[in-house]
Amino acid sequence: MTFVATLILALGMSMDAFAAALGKGAALQRPGFREALRTGLIFGGIEMVTPLVGWAIGLAASRYIMAWDHWVAFFLLVFLGGRMVLEGFRQTAAEPCEPPQQHSFLVLATTAVATSLDALAVGVGLAFLQVNIIVTALTIGAATTVMATAGVLIGRFIGPVLGKWAEVTGGVVLIAIGCKILSDHLAPFS
C-alpha cells in the first residue's frame, strides 16, 4: 500500500473521532489547547492500537470479529450518546450550571474505543494484504490525534452558540455515528 493510500485510509478512519471530539468539545466550558490535545492523544492512541489488534486477530479469525464489530460500536455510541442527551436535558430542566472543564479519561476512552472499532475491522482486512501494519497504525493514530484535537477546538466555538444544548447535540452526534456505522454494515444485506 502506498503512502498516499495509507494517508487516505488514516483520514477516513479519523472522521468518526473528529465528529465525536467536536461534540465533546462543544459540551465543555471553553476547552483550551491542552484539553483538546489530551482528547486527541487519547483518541489517537486508541485508534492506533485498534488496527494492530485487528491485524493480529485477522491472522487468526477474521470472520468472527467482522460479524460483530458494528453492533458493539453501535451499542457503545448509543449508550454514551443517550447518556449525554439525558444529562443535557437534566441541565436544561434544572437551573443552569457550568459545563465541565474536561471529560474523564474513562468517558473519552470509551468514546474512542467505540469510534475506533471500524479501525479494528480495517486491521482485520489489512492482515490479508502486504502492508507494514506498524506504519499504517502510526499514520492512523497521528491523523486521529490531529483530527480529534481539531474537533475539540472547533467544538469550543460551537459550544457557546449552542449554550445549554451543547451536551444534547454532542449526544445526538454520537448516536448518529453509531447508527451510521450500523447502517453501513447492514446496507449490503438489505
Disulfide bonds with the S-S distance in Angstrom:
none
